[in-house]
């Protein structure tokens, strides 16, 4: 999974279904979420793009989405925020949510 910056954010999220993981390297729950996301990325390949934003490196971007706690995952569809989940998100629940947006 690619870690993107504020400069790349709009171009990465503007088309299709994109799950953005707002995280920090020092965050234990974020590391646990990363394992789940790596598995999800393999399972949903071609249907969904998953990217990460390091809140320590891109504080302004994190603030613009009201990130107060990490991990926070936001699902974008064609550039619009459609789902937001704070904390650990079980893989099965993520898949159910993502599938509801796949046509």
Z-matrix of the N, CA and C atoms (Angstrom, degrees):
N
C 1 1.442
C 2 1.516 1 109.79
N 3 1.289 2 113.81 1 136.60
C 4 1.460 3 119.75 2 -176.49
C 5 1.529 4 110.84 3 -86.56
N 6 1.323 5 115.82 4 137.86
C 7 1.454 6 121.99 5 170.99
C 8 1.521 7 106.20 6 -90.54
N 9 1.341 8 115.77 7 121.39
C 10 1.459 9 119.87 8 -178.11
C 11 1.519 10 110.44 9 -107.69
N 12 1.323 11 115.00 10 162.69
C 13 1.458 12 121.64 11 179.19
C 14 1.524 13 109.18 12 -109.43
N 15 1.310 14 114.77 13 173.27
C 16 1.464 15 120.76 14 179.04
C 17 1.528 16 110.96 15 -57.75
N 18 1.322 17 117.28 16 -36.31
C 19 1.465 18 121.67 17 -179.11
C 20 1.529 19 111.89 18 -63.37
N 21 1.318 20 116.55 19 -33.55
C 22 1.468 21 121.37 20 -178.17
C 23 1.524 22 113.09 21 -89.40
N 24 1.314 23 116.76 22 -17.42
C 25 1.461 24 121.45 23 -167.58
C 26 1.525 25 113.78 24 -53.56
N 27 1.310 26 117.42 25 -53.03
C 28 1.468 27 120.61 26 -175.74
C 29 1.528 28 111.86 27 -61.87
N 30 1.323 29 117.06 28 -43.91
C 31 1.470 30 119.35 29 -178.19
C 32 1.523 31 111.57 30 -67.93
N 33 1.320 32 117.47 31 -31.80
C 34 1.474 33 121.04 32 -179.02
C 35 1.531 34 111.09 33 -75.19
N 36 1.325 35 117.13 34 -36.10
C 37 1.464 36 120.17 35 -173.45
C 38 1.524 37 113.89 36 -95.69
N 39 1.326 38 118.80 37 -4.17
C 40 1.474 39 119.49 38 -171.42
C 41 1.523 40 115.05 39 -74.45
N 42 1.324 41 118.90 40 -20.91
C 43 1.458 42 120.65 41 -178.17
C 44 1.515 43 111.47 42 -128.68
N 45 1.314 44 115.55 43 138.00
C 46 1.452 45 120.85 44 175.74
C 47 1.515 46 113.04 45 77.77
N 48 1.314 47 114.74 46 -162.61
C 49 1.455 48 122.94 47 -178.48
C 50 1.529 49 108.42 48 -102.93
N 51 1.330 50 115.82 49 121.40
C 52 1.469 51 121.47 50 -176.96
C 53 1.526 52 109.11 51 -132.21
N 54 1.324 53 115.62 52 127.12
C 55 1.461 54 121.67 53 175.88
C 56 1.522 55 107.65 54 -101.47
N 57 1.329 56 116.12 55 123.01
C 58 1.461 57 121.42 56 -179.08
C 59 1.528 58 108.91 57 -109.43
N 60 1.324 59 115.31 58 124.65
C 61 1.461 60 122.88 59 178.29
C 62 1.522 61 108.23 60 -101.18
N 63 1.339 62 116.93 61 110.83
C 64 1.460 63 121.57 62 174.35
C 65 1.522 64 106.01 63 -87.74
N 66 1.338 65 116.36 64 120.18
C 67 1.461 66 121.69 65 -170.20
C 68 1.522 67 110.44 66 -144.22
N 69 1.339 68 114.98 67 175.30
C 70 1.470 69 122.44 68 169.39
C 71 1.528 70 107.15 69 -140.72
N 72 1.321 71 116.26 70 147.16
C 73 1.465 72 120.52 71 -176.15
C 74 1.528 73 112.71 72 -65.11
N 75 1.325 74 118.07 73 -26.06
C 76 1.461 75 122.37 74 -177.80
C 77 1.531 76 113.00 75 -85.99
N 78 1.315 77 117.43 76 -4.33
C 79 1.465 78 123.31 77 -172.50
C 80 1.532 79 111.15 78 -88.26
N 81 1.340 80 117.14 79 114.45
C 82 1.464 81 122.06 80 179.94
C 83 1.525 82 113.23 81 -58.85
N 84 1.338 83 118.99 82 -52.03
C 85 1.458 84 119.66 83 178.13
C 86 1.542 85 112.58 84 -59.60
N 87 1.322 86 117.11 85 -30.90
C 88 1.470 87 120.79 86 177.53
C 89 1.528 88 110.40 87 -65.03
N 90 1.326 89 116.42 88 -39.19
C 91 1.470 90 119.98 89 178.28
C 92 1.523 91 110.81 90 -66.27
N 93 1.333 92 116.87 91 -38.37
C 94 1.471 93 119.98 92 176.56
C 95 1.529 94 110.35 93 -66.10
N 96 1.333 95 117.03 94 -39.34
C 97 1.460 96 121.43 95 178.92
C 98 1.524 97 110.25 96 -65.52
N 99 1.322 98 117.46 97 -34.98
C 100 1.470 99 121.93 98 -179.61
C 101 1.529 100 110.97 99 -60.41
N 102 1.321 101 117.01 100 -39.07
C 103 1.466 102 120.99 101 178.74
C 104 1.529 103 109.93 102 -63.35
N 105 1.324 104 116.36 103 -44.28
C 106 1.467 105 121.37 104 178.72
C 107 1.526 106 109.94 105 -63.33
N 108 1.338 107 116.85 106 -42.76
C 109 1.464 108 120.75 107 -178.16
C 110 1.521 109 112.32 108 -67.16
N 111 1.325 110 117.43 109 -36.38
C 112 1.466 111 120.03 110 177.26
C 113 1.523 112 110.49 111 -62.11
N 114 1.307 113 116.56 112 -41.61
C 115 1.460 114 122.16 113 177.36
C 116 1.536 115 110.30 114 -65.42
N 117 1.320 116 115.83 115 -44.25
C 118 1.463 117 121.25 116 179.46
C 119 1.529 118 111.05 117 -62.61
N 120 1.319 119 117.02 118 -39.73
C 121 1.470 120 121.23 119 -179.20
C 122 1.527 121 110.81 120 -59.84
N 123 1.322 122 116.98 121 -40.43
C 124 1.466 123 120.74 122 178.42
C 125 1.520 124 110.60 123 -66.58
N 126 1.328 125 116.03 124 -43.43
C 127 1.455 126 121.70 125 -177.02
C 128 1.528 127 112.86 126 -69.07
N 129 1.336 128 117.04 127 -34.18
C 130 1.471 129 121.51 128 -175.18
C 131 1.537 130 112.21 129 -104.60
N 132 1.320 131 117.45 130 15.52
C 133 1.458 132 121.64 131 -177.89
C 134 1.532 133 110.53 132 -53.70
N 135 1.327 134 115.29 133 132.36
C 136 1.457 135 121.09 134 -179.76
C 137 1.520 136 114.02 135 87.82
N 138 1.325 137 116.79 136 -13.47
C 139 1.462 138 121.29 137 -179.01
C 140 1.522 139 111.81 138 -108.12
N 141 1.328 140 115.51 139 -25.92
C 142 1.454 141 122.28 140 -170.17
C 143 1.520 142 109.27 141 -150.76
N 144 1.312 143 116.05 142 139.84
C 145 1.459 144 119.89 143 172.15
C 146 1.523 145 107.71 144 -104.20
N 147 1.323 146 116.25 145 137.77
C 148 1.461 147 121.26 146 177.62
C 149 1.525 148 107.63 147 -119.58
N 150 1.336 149 115.41 148 126.45
C 151 1.460 150 121.15 149 177.99
C 152 1.522 151 108.64 150 -131.12
N 153 1.326 152 115.05 151 165.71
C 154 1.457 153 121.21 152 -177.95
C 155 1.525 154 109.90 153 -124.95
N 156 1.338 155 115.59 154 147.07
C 157 1.460 156 121.94 155 174.18
C 158 1.523 157 107.33 156 -125.91
N 159 1.324 158 116.35 157 121.08
C 160 1.457 159 122.29 158 178.30
C 161 1.533 160 108.16 159 -79.93
N 162 1.327 161 116.85 160 113.01
C 163 1.463 162 120.70 161 -175.08
C 164 1.528 163 112.32 162 -66.82
N 165 1.318 164 117.69 163 -23.08
C 166 1.464 165 119.93 164 177.21
C 167 1.523 166 111.45 165 -73.48
N 168 1.323 167 117.07 166 -33.14
C 169 1.458 168 121.20 167 -179.46
C 170 1.519 169 112.94 168 -88.96
N 171 1.322 170 117.82 169 -24.07
C 172 1.468 171 122.09 170 -177.92
C 173 1.524 172 110.37 171 -129.84
N 174 1.335 173 115.14 172 61.07
C 175 1.466 174 121.11 173 -178.16
C 176 1.518 175 112.38 174 -60.53
N 177 1.314 176 117.48 175 -39.90
C 178 1.466 177 121.26 176 -178.35
C 179 1.530 178 110.68 177 -62.32
N 180 1.317 179 116.59 178 -44.12
C 181 1.465 180 121.07 179 178.51
C 182 1.530 181 110.23 180 -63.54
N 183 1.313 182 117.28 181 -44.98
C 184 1.470 183 121.12 182 178.83
C 185 1.524 184 110.56 183 -60.17
N 186 1.329 185 117.05 184 -44.01
C 187 1.470 186 120.60 185 178.44
C 188 1.517 187 111.64 186 -62.36
N 189 1.330 188 117.06 187 -36.67
C 190 1.471 189 120.03 188 -178.01
C 191 1.534 190 111.88 189 -63.88
N 192 1.325 191 117.34 190 -21.41
C 193 1.469 192 121.59 191 177.18
C 194 1.530 193 111.53 192 -105.50
N 195 1.317 194 116.60 193 11.02
C 196 1.461 195 120.99 194 176.48
C 197 1.518 196 114.01 195 66.47
N 198 1.332 197 116.62 196 31.97
C 199 1.461 198 120.31 197 -179.26
C 200 1.525 199 108.39 198 -73.25
N 201 1.329 200 115.35 199 114.28
C 202 1.465 201 121.16 200 179.79
C 203 1.528 202 111.13 201 -115.19
N 204 1.333 203 115.99 202 -16.02
C 205 1.453 204 121.63 203 -176.44
C 206 1.522 205 107.71 204 -144.89
N 207 1.317 206 116.26 205 145.03
C 208 1.464 207 119.86 206 179.20
C 209 1.517 208 109.55 207 -126.45
N 210 1.308 209 117.59 208 151.91
C 211 1.460 210 125.70 209 -0.85
C 212 1.534 211 111.69 210 -73.26
N 213 1.327 212 114.56 211 146.30
C 214 1.461 213 121.95 212 169.34
C 215 1.509 214 106.43 213 -124.90
N 216 1.328 215 115.70 214 130.31
C 217 1.461 216 121.37 215 179.32
C 218 1.520 217 108.54 216 -114.40
N 219 1.329 218 115.69 217 131.29
C 220 1.460 219 120.87 218 178.13
C 221 1.519 220 107.96 219 -123.81
N 222 1.333 221 114.98 220 129.78
C 223 1.452 222 121.81 221 177.38
C 224 1.522 223 108.32 222 -98.14
N 225 1.333 224 115.52 223 126.31
C 226 1.459 225 122.10 224 178.85
C 227 1.519 226 109.27 225 -111.93
N 228 1.318 227 115.58 226 139.06
C 229 1.456 228 121.51 227 173.41
C 230 1.522 229 106.78 228 -122.90
N 231 1.334 230 115.76 229 114.51
C 232 1.467 231 121.98 230 -178.53
C 233 1.530 232 112.03 231 49.44
N 234 1.335 233 115.67 232 46.35
C 235 1.460 234 121.72 233 174.63
C 236 1.513 235 115.58 234 85.48
N 237 1.312 236 118.66 235 -5.82
C 238 1.467 237 121.75 236 -178.67
C 239 1.528 238 109.91 237 -106.53
N 240 1.330 239 116.02 238 135.03
C 241 1.459 240 121.00 239 175.61
C 242 1.522 241 108.86 240 -69.48
N 243 1.343 242 116.26 241 123.82
C 244 1.467 243 119.84 242 -178.89
C 245 1.528 244 112.90 243 -117.01
N 246 1.314 245 118.30 244 -22.90
C 247 1.467 246 122.71 245 178.91
C 248 1.519 247 108.72 246 -147.01
N 249 1.334 248 115.48 247 146.56
C 250 1.466 249 120.66 248 176.00
C 251 1.522 250 107.77 249 -139.12
N 252 1.320 251 115.83 250 132.34
C 253 1.464 252 120.55 251 179.98
C 254 1.528 253 108.59 252 -133.02
N 255 1.322 254 115.79 253 128.53
C 256 1.460 255 121.73 254 -179.81
C 257 1.523 256 108.68 255 -106.75
N 258 1.333 257 116.39 256 130.57
C 259 1.458 258 121.27 257 -179.84
C 260 1.518 259 111.10 258 94.35
N 261 1.339 260 115.18 259 -172.65
C 262 1.460 261 119.51 260 -179.78
C 263 1.523 262 109.64 261 -65.26
N 264 1.325 263 115.72 262 140.21
C 265 1.453 264 122.20 263 -179.22
C 266 1.517 265 106.88 264 -125.58
N 267 1.295 266 116.72 265 118.67
C 268 1.458 267 120.88 266 -177.97
C 269 1.528 268 110.57 267 -64.37
N 270 1.310 269 115.90 268 140.72
C 271 1.463 270 121.93 269 -175.64
C 272 1.530 271 112.20 270 -55.36
N 273 1.317 272 117.48 271 -44.98
C 274 1.465 273 120.71 272 -178.11
C 275 1.528 274 110.80 273 -61.63
N 276 1.333 275 117.24 274 -39.49
C 277 1.460 276 121.29 275 178.90
C 278 1.530 277 110.93 276 -68.50
N 279 1.329 278 116.15 277 -38.14
C 280 1.468 279 119.76 278 176.43
C 281 1.519 280 110.64 279 -62.28
N 282 1.324 281 116.14 280 -45.28
C 283 1.460 282 120.67 281 -178.84
C 284 1.527 283 110.27 282 -61.44
N 285 1.328 284 117.22 283 -43.71
C 286 1.465 285 120.32 284 178.27
C 287 1.525 286 110.99 285 -59.81
N 288 1.328 287 116.50 286 -44.56
C 289 1.463 288 120.52 287 -179.89
C 290 1.520 289 110.87 288 -65.43
N 291 1.319 290 117.30 289 -46.59
C 292 1.458 291 121.71 290 -179.45
C 293 1.525 292 110.99 291 -62.54
N 294 1.318 293 116.86 292 -43.66
C 295 1.465 294 120.06 293 -179.94
C 296 1.519 295 112.49 294 -62.42
N 297 1.326 296 117.68 295 -27.10
C 298 1.466 297 119.78 296 178.51
C 299 1.538 298 111.71 297 -68.31
N 300 1.339 299 117.21 298 -17.78
C 301 1.467 300 121.53 299 178.33
C 302 1.521 301 113.00 300 -100.05
N 303 1.311 302 117.16 301 -12.81
C 304 1.473 303 120.55 302 179.56
C 305 1.528 304 108.82 303 -81.31
N 306 1.312 305 114.85 304 135.35
C 307 1.469 306 118.65 305 -177.47
C 308 1.498 307 110.56 306 -107.24
